Amino acid sequence: MSGGNTLWHGRFEGGPAAELMAYTESLSFDRRLWADDIAGSVAHVLGLVKASIISEHEGASVLAALEQVADEMGAGTFVFVEADEDIHTAVERRVTELAGPAGAKLHTGRSRNDQSATDVRRWLKRELMAVAGRVVDLQHVLLDRAVAAEGVYLPGYTHLQRAQPVLLAHHLLAHGWALGRDVERLLDALERIDVSPLGAGALAGSSLPLDPDVTAEALGFAARFENSLDAVGSRDHIAEALFVLTLIGLNLSRIGEEIVLWTTDEFGFAKLDDAYATGSSMLPQKKNPDIAELARGKAGRLIGDLTGFLATMKGLPLSYNRDYQEDKEPLFDAVDQISLALGAVTGMIATTKWVPDRMQAAADAETTSATDLAEWLVQRGTPFRDAHAIVGLLVRRTLAGEGSLRDLVAVHEALGPDAAALVAPGVAVKRRTTKGGAGPAAVAAQLERFRAKLAELSAAVAPDLG
């Protein structure tokens, strides 16, 4: 094979077939791990020197070569060759070119199995924390919009049918709390990711006096592996990361679906800023909610990343199997898509204009006061099922055209004028008093609790700014 030898050429009489290399290469997608791969190699070299496996002079030579490779990678001047089947091969090949025989000692006591697992865990630590920061940014926007929406209300829905009026702030915070749980799940997953596999070797460790605790500390991991087979033969942390990322995508999809509905002429609850909408190539009047639709559509892609990887992992024996190469593309895709989605959705929500008149007109439909009427009867001793039936009959009569609900309530023997006042516009939304409910006092208290929780999460994802 042209371009150099593989890392395993000594065992084989001839070079690998072109078809094998084309099918098994991972450089096309794992090159984004270059910084993590070099960082892992630096830690490994320091461990080799500390264990007196290579001399300090050799270590310095290899470290200098790794630094140059990092400069070349960062500047985009690194030249890949045909034999570079993955990022690990590429880095080691270039280090050996620069450092000579000392560079050939870089892989001592190490396998691509523990090397790759270390790279991905290190990458995940950084990228998932960045995703958590973006989720928190969206939460801040939701909080700001909730505070600014003081007094605005709209219908709350079940089965996509108008149910009861709720404050807009309450609706926005519902998404904020759900996203907060996503942040907590990311932070929780990061605790299990924060374990160094370096030193596990191919599957059983090494006979050389290497200390995995040294490299774990050098790389900033909280701990090192406990079992070498498990360290290189498990990918549950990636499955967990994919699940959390997918759940974020599902929550963004729900927001997207509401924006799609709210910006239709039929709802008319919101208007998108021009910078966060698209037009039609044929229909001059159109203003399309493409961000919201893609947030909804890409959730399916994320589900595919997760379920596809779970299927790949199913039934694999210990320890390492090449199937595990399939962990990176779905993971990279999920992180990329969620990162883009969070930025776009955050900007969309920050700039969307609400239309309070349309929201409140819909929320003031007389039938949205039905539950308040039933509860008014309950407070006066009527069993709830009886109250439900009384009000349900009045709703049926008003829908049949016998009169407005307010007028029918006013003349009903069990209700009367005092109850009819509950049907007036803007009354029902103020009657929600349950803690955590949608009324003004409850939402005011909720805003303070959400603000405190968001400060806690902000400090966790950006401790230097917390």
Secondary structure, 3 states (H helix, E strand, C coil): CCCCCCCCHHHCCCCCCHHHHHHHCCHHHHHHHHHHHHHHHHHHHHHHHHCCCCCHHHHHHHHHHHHHHHHHHHHCCCCCCCCCCCHHHHHHHHHHHHHHHHHHHCCCCCCHHHHHHHHHHHHHHHHHHHHHHHHHHHHHHHHHHHHHCCCCEEEEEECCEEEEEEEHHHHHHHHHHHHHHHHHHHHHHHHHHCEECCCCCCCCCCCCCCCHHHHHHHCCCCEECCCHHHHHHCCHHHHHHHHHHHHHHHHHHHHHHHHHHHCCCCCCCEECCHHHCECCCCCCCCCECHHHHHHHHHHHHHHHHHHHHHHHHCCCCCCCCHHHHHHHHHHHHHHHHHHHHHHHHHHHHHHCEECHHHHHHHHCCHHHHHHHHHHHHHHCCCCHHHHHHHHHHHHHHHHCCCCCHHHHHHCCCCCCHHHHHHHCCCCHHHHCCCCCCCCHHHHHHHHHHHHHHHHHHHHHHCCCCC
